[in-house]
Structure formats: structure tokens, C-alpha cells
Amino acid sequence: MDLVQIPLCPEKAKVGIEIKVVGNDNGETLSILSGTLARLDRRAPMYGTGNYNDFNTFYLQAASGTSGGSSGSPVLDIEGNAVALNAGSTREASSSFYLPLNRVKRALKYIQEGKEVPRGTLQTEFEYKPYDELRHLGLKSTIEKEIREKFPEETGLLVVRIVLPKGPADGLLIPGDIVICANKNMIANFTQLFSIIDDSVGKDIELTICRGKEQIDVKLKIQDLHSITPNRFVEIGGSIINELSYQLAYSYSWSVGGPYIAESGYMFNCASVWCMSIITSVNNIPTPNLDEFINVMKTLSDGARVPIKYYHLSNVNNEYTSIICVDRHWHKFKIAVRDDTTGLWNYEEMPPPSSIHTYKPETAQIQTLDESLQPAGKIWPSLVIVNFCLPYNVNGLRNGQNTQFYGAGMIVSTEPPLIVCDRYTVPISVGDIFITFANSIIIPGKLVYLNPLYNYAIITYDKTLLGDTPVKAIELSEKELTQGDSVYLVGICGDYTPIVKKTTVKRISNVYISKCYPLRWRAVNFEDIELDDYVESIGGVLCDNDGNVQGLWLTYSSQDSNYKDITHKCGFSISLVKPTLKSFKIDEVPKLHSLDVEFWTIQISKAKDYGLSDEWVRKVESMPNTKNNMLTVLSILDSTSPSGKLLEVGDIILTINGNMVTKVFDLPTAFHYSEEVDVLILRDGKEMNIKVATTPHYGKETTKIIGWSGAIIQEPYEAALEHVKNVPTGVYVSFRSDGSPSLKLSQGVWITEIQGRKVSDLDSFLEAIYAHEKEIKEKPEENNDGYVRIKTVNNTNVTKVVTMKLDPHYWGIWQLVEDKEAKTGWKFIES
């Protein structure tokens, strides 16, 4: 295909000429929009503070009505010359805005000659003001007359609007200065001024300005614009740091430079230090620039907890402090430098940390509570705060939305050391856990068990790190709470304040936790203990007068109808945790069996409509505490499991292993410890007896994830299986990164083939990728321009084939594999 160049003719842009914008309006293959140039001196559009905005240039304007998709399209005159580039528009009218080509044409010439484009700056924004406003600022009529005679087509002059602190013009120019001359040459527009500035990099120029009624000559040294344009950045802990750019500094009228958090990522999100912050010190060492920041981070051990100081660009007058936990285990520490020859950013990996942070044993005194707070005094030495930090977007969780999770933990055993918390606090196995004891000691924790059905996790810790701190395990009650019982809620607040509330059990009933999007774990088949009155806390226990624990006060996570995350608290019977604790205390791996269905209650009156016999009605009515309800299958949680294949939605449960089961509280006894159960059901008005194999769970869920081309790939987890009737064979796309090649993939689909190679699990997925890479090396002519063909299947079994252009330079492949010997229990492998 022969390419035809478009001549750049900025000088042909005139008010009134007819133009055509040839582009891709609204994503169309081709669009040609017409217009008439109305202005050549429009101020550059403002897209908001913190966004990219042009300045120190005019824009052209016409009513061509361009929209998204045509940005960068040529604006052509009737002869086919480009007089401008389409650059923006307004939604309120059909006005479109174009970038003039005067300085573009100059830059193109340098590029064609293989030279760097000289660009100068005063770190100053100028604005164009008409003569009538200039008179208000003090412009003398004699000067106005002289300039009008020299530039009869101009209607105004340039005025200083913003001078950035610490820039070349700081203290020399002030807002309101009217620019008359540069190097003794009269100037009236941006092109004239920046022709001089761009050709004077590293040199002095003299500006003649009008300040009020006074005319002043100011000598200014022109700074190289490239020197304040970031050409490198740092990746550490999933965060991206670069020097604060001129563009952003201008947007906030702040000084250029300093370590700027472009992407807060894992490490800074965990410290609640967000994007657009400037770091002023790390570990009490000032970090005025990126080099100093890099030098400090090199000295820190993996896992070290160090203070940082920072401020946010939106509030530069307020400095904040926080504690970061240095991450060198989940993510690499790399520096990327721009190569202007190739256009690539080349990475240099920093040396590994000199050490892994070690915690020293400490002893803390636990607060003695006043007698008025009893029975909290007995519980207080057993309550801790648990923090969980999420490094990757796996299992439906999003670290961009919520990286930190925290809640109450209850020490249930000191030998071995075990803490129970809810799965809102520790939702998955991938992450860092920290435990705060006595509001004084912070040590790492380690996950040992995730209950697949109920809202609790069990973590452990190194008890030697607590010295002689008098922690105790809670004492468990043998009495089951019932409706109307008096009970004490003993909880803990985020600031480690104890709360105590005597209240009453309002009711005990099964609870439905709504399904979330993205798909993530939710508790099923449980009853909550609802209290008549309670006070806010991050969690705690329900106990009797003597401090014996009857239930846990847990946080449950779900979403509202707008898919906004919400939480609520309710009680959970401690008896459902006891069997797991018993296994750990005798050094056994807890093994829980389940039927992969969600149960719900159905009234006898409705069950009779489905064909329930009078005999079964009498049996149910004669059972204690049934509330004249029975259990029915509400949904299938895993259609690939034996129970998911045999049980159906709408089945009414009559007996399990010959025992009547009328409420979800009966389920643990019915099948949690059986490899196979006999289930008598009512289906389509007929009684059926089926033998069902249960599904074993060992308290571990995800054990391996793969990052590929910006997507996170894993085996389909429980919540993903719940939404599929016929589960495809393949691997699951859990997440895709913005700006990555994987945007071609849909989140929540199964990859079943890569380049025609079948994918059944993560191992075969890797084999398919590596086989394709090997094939490309051996037969480069079959590279398909770097594209790979991927077959996907969604949750309704719709098959789709997409092509994705690989970009291994930026988006390579890595693995995160469970490793019990590693500090975090995981090993990061970069291929």
C-alpha cells in the first residue's frame, strides 16, 4: 500500500475557510465532517484540574460537531492541506476545537533530521487578553498604538497568568504582567513568543513587560522543557512513582519535581496514601526527588514498617503521615527509563532486599477494664484487631476499590495459637495479615483455614513475639443461644476501645447474602443471631454473665441493588466453629464435607402445594423448634460436583441419613462429617431416595494464579461456579488491567483454547502459551503480527473467539504459587 503524506500548512488557517475533518467519529471506520473556521485565537479548552490541559497556545474553532474517535484527525482545507489537528469539542454545542500546527511543523522537521526537538519553558502560563482588558491592567495608549500598527490583525497581547514556584520566572514575573517584547522584538501571540523561547534553551532572554504603568526589562534563563518531563518511573509494591511533571504542577500551580504517586498500587493503598500524593520523606529521610526516594527504598528490608510523610496535590498545605509496609515479596522493584530511539520504556530490576524484616519479641500490658464493663474484663485479653492487605485482584476482590480489610479477631487457642475472625476481614488466602495485640504490638499473621460455607477464617501467629503479654483464649459456652435469651455483646472499636452492651436475642433465622459482582465468596446455609439492640463496633463476641462465649459478632459483606458494597453485622453460633478448633488442637487438618447447594426454608403450607403428604406434615409439626418449616434447594453452588448433579432447585428435603432436617442449623450434623449421605427428597410431587457423595473441603481455596498480558487467570473459584449451569472446561479470567492487551478479553469468561490448543487447567494453559512462543521463534513468519487467537466461553455457554496482540515487553507472564515455606505462604515466579 502506497502511503500519501498530508502537507502541514498552518499558515493557511484563516477565519471563514471551509474545512473537512477526516476521522473516526464515534468509532466509525470513516467519517468526514464539515465546518467553517470561526476563530483562530480561542483559549485552549480546560478539562479540569488534574487532567491533561493544553496551555500557552491558541486553539482553532469551528462548528463541525466532532465527538470521541476523531481526536488527532487532520483538519483539511479545500486543497487537502492540514491546517490543524482535531483535539476536542464541547457537549453543550457543536463546537469543535483544533490544535494549530505551527509548532508541530517545526517539531516534525527536527524529527525528520533525527534530532531532538528543542523545547524551552519559563514554567509560566500566559494568556491572551484583548486590548480593552489590557488597558485596565495599565497598558499605555502609546504602546497599544505602536503594537496595533505592527500587528494590525491582532486584537490583544499575552499576559502572565500563572508563575510556578521555584521555576525560572519565579520572583521575576508576576500574574498581570503584559508581555510587550522578547529580545527587543515586539510580540503579540504565542507562536512569536515560543519561537524565541524554544530556540533559546539554556540561554538568557529579555522580556519587556508592562507592570501597571511601569515598563520593565526582565532577564530570564530558559529551562529545557525535557528536563522537567518525566523520562523514568519506579515500580515498587505495585505502585508507580515518578517526578511530578510540569503538566500536573501547572494544573495545581505547584512546583515541579518530587516523588509523585502516579499509581498508589498495593503498598501505598495499604497505608491509605492515594494517587496524586507527593512523598516528602521515607523512614525519616527526606526525599526531595526521585533519586533520593530510590536510594531510601533500596536500604529497606522486605516487610519493614516505616513512616512516610506526604501531601496531596489537592491540599498542598497539609502534610500527612502514615506507616507503609515495604513490599518486596508480592511485586518487583524496578526502574523504567524511556528510550527515545525505540520509544520503549526499558526496565532495570533493583537488587533484592538485603534482608527480610524480623520482628523482635515484645511485652505489652493489657488494659484492665472497669468493673462496670463486666463481663468484658474476662474477654478483653482475647480480643485483637486483624488487618488484611490484598495485593492482587483475585477471587472477585478488587484492590483498587478496597485494599485494606480490618476487623476483630478472637483468640480461641494459645496452644496452638489460633485466632478466629470473619471472612470480611480475611476474605481470601492471597494477602498479608497483621495482628494488633493490646493496641501496642503488631506482628504478622498467617492464614490456616478458610471455611467454605460459613463466615469465619482461622489465622495463627508466632506466640514468641508476644513475650509475656498476658493474652488468653476465650472460654466457650456449651449453651446454645435461643430467641429471647439475655446476652452481652462485647466488642472492639477501630481505635481499640471496648464496647459492652447487654441485650436480648431478637430472633434466630437463616439469612440470604446477595450475590455480588464481580463474583466473590458469600456465606450460605447459616442462621444469624439478631440482637434487639447493639452498638457499632468492628466485631466481637456474644457471651453470658460469666464471660463464656456463645457466639461471634461478625461482619458480612454484600452489595445493594446498585452493586455498591455494603456490610452488616450479626451473631454466629460458636458451636459451628468448635469442630474445626478441635481438629487443630490435635494437629489434624480440618476436613469439612458439604452438599454444593444453597438451602432455604419453605413453609409447610407451600410444601403441601408441591405434594407434601399429610403424614410428613404431622411429622414436621411434631418436631421441636421447626417453626413448621422445611428445607428446600434454593440454588446449585457447583453443578460439576456430585451433589450439584443429583440435587435440583426446588427439591424439598425430607430426611438426610434417616434424620429429619428442617432448618439450616441441622445441616452440619447431617452431612459435614460424612463422605456420602442418603437424602430423601420430594421432587415433582414424588418422594425419591438418592445417595449423594459430599464434597470435601480442606480450608484452602485458591492455590495458584497466573498473570498474562494484563489479565489474571485462575481456576474457577466457588462464586464463579455458582453462576454457571454448565461449567466450561478451561481457566477463568478473574480480572483484566486497564490499558493492557487483555482488554480484548471479557472478565468472567473461561479460556478454552489458545491458538487451537485445548486448555483444561492452569498447567495446560501455560503449556499452550509456551508452545505458541516456541512456535513463533521457530517460524517467525507465522507470528500473525503478534496476535494470538483465544476461544472463550461465558457463563451462559456462548462461545466467542477474540484476537489479542501480545506485548511481552510490558505485559509478560508471571505466576503466584502457594509455598508453605515462604514468608507469605506464596512464591512469585516471573517467566
C-alpha angles and dihedrals in degrees: 000000000000112000120216120207122223114226115238108227110166090162090067093064105111133162109264100024119132115244138187124211108209109196149108102280112195090355096301117150091243135359130175115198126186132216148146122245106245102171137022097183106052116144113252110266118259115228097183140281112302093021126101111276130175117229139169091044139086121239126213120232136207136155096246096131098224119173139184113324098042098074110132093018117143119258104218132198123216091276094054096255119141109239096170145349123252106246112159151341143199127251094212094062141009092262117133127193128216134197113234116236102221096105092031091061090051092050091049091056092055092047092050088054091050093245132131112258109246110229124177132192143186092194085241132124117220124195131199115241129182121246095255090060091043090058088057088055091053106269109162118235091232091058091045091052093050093050094045089054092050095043107027093169094055121092100192149355140252119273128191109251106167131013114191118226116257091013126128092267097043108126092007103068126036132191110276096037110137114219111225105162141006116205088349091304117120113238131190107172145033096263093056094047097046093044085067096039095049092050093049104059109157091008135100122254130187121228121196109210137180111226107183106309092335125095114212136183112218124191113214132180113226114231123214106253090209089062091066096039109094112247097172140034139189127235115201131151090357089302128118120218128183138157112282105265128229090243094058093038089055091048091058097031090240136134120277121249138032129114104300122194104229093169117017093201124169104320098049096035088059088057093046090245104141138201118288093038124132116220112221100176142004123199088356091301116120115244106196092161143015094266092057090047091052092048093052094047091051090061096052123096122231110273095016114151108220135167122247133189122211145150132213121241091233090058109027094164094066120070120199136196131212142160120249125195106220110238117207096139105060097037139025125252105230140158119215120203124190117241106207091194096059099020090232129125105230119210129224115190115220119232115271116268115279090235147353114253112257124204120224122217113264134183123216132183116237115226115257108227124220117258089246088068096057135165084032091076091070092047099042098081087056099053122093137164117245123203122193124190121199115214100179139031099250136141092019096303120127120210090193089065101036122001097163126060123178138172145137124304127199122211104228097170137017094188100070096014107242133166127190121211135159125269091245086069097040103021102164141009097253110086151060119283125202126183125203117207123194089348085279113075126055118190133162121265131204129216116239103165142019116189107225095210109023130060101254141095130190122220133180136207142193102270092196088071090066095063108193096340104147099233118160137194117246117252112240122223123225092211118098115221116243135187112289096022119139112237141170121235108210112183145157130234127218091261090053093256114150120233126196126187129172108212145145133258101251096190144327116226142145116270132213115217109202121239115257136215122251085043112255141160119291133180117254139179098026139119122230126217105227116202126214091227135359142166126235119269139140091254144297142154141296112230144165129247091282095051096254108150117238099167146003123245103222140178118236123200126213140134136255126232090280091054091250114149114251134172136205135179132229140155125268124199113252090214089076090060098046098081091054092049090049091056093051093048091058091044096251127137107246111244116197124184123204145175106239096231134096114238128207135178124260126193118245089237090061093040089058089058087057091054105273109163125235089244092061090044090058091047093052093045090052093054116096120246095004096126083214090285133130133195124259133180107259099178143347113249097191120013091190095063123088092250091045090055097046104037121067135201109269096030110142113217114228102168140348114208088347095304123114113243114193104157136035091247087070093058100084092058090044101057116344092102101034127091091205134018137191110231123194109201140175110229125171090347093306130105114235132182115210132176111224130190112221125226116247120223125193100188095262125104121166113029102166138026132180129209113209128169091336095312126111111223124193142151109281108272128213098273091050092051091050092066097051127079095189108029112216120228108248144063127303128244102222099173143356127204123235113253094017129119088250092074085092087068121077117234112246099030131121120242106220102167139021116195089341093308114127118243119203104155142354093282094053089044090058091044090054092050095047092045089054092049091050091048091052092052092050095041108025090170088070094057092113089216089298095304125135125201116231128187115207135183124201130211092275091051095252109154121217133176118212132178120222127191109225120225106186094170091071104011109042130156127274138166135215110202130182110254118175091198094057122095093246096031089252137089123211114217121187115198 
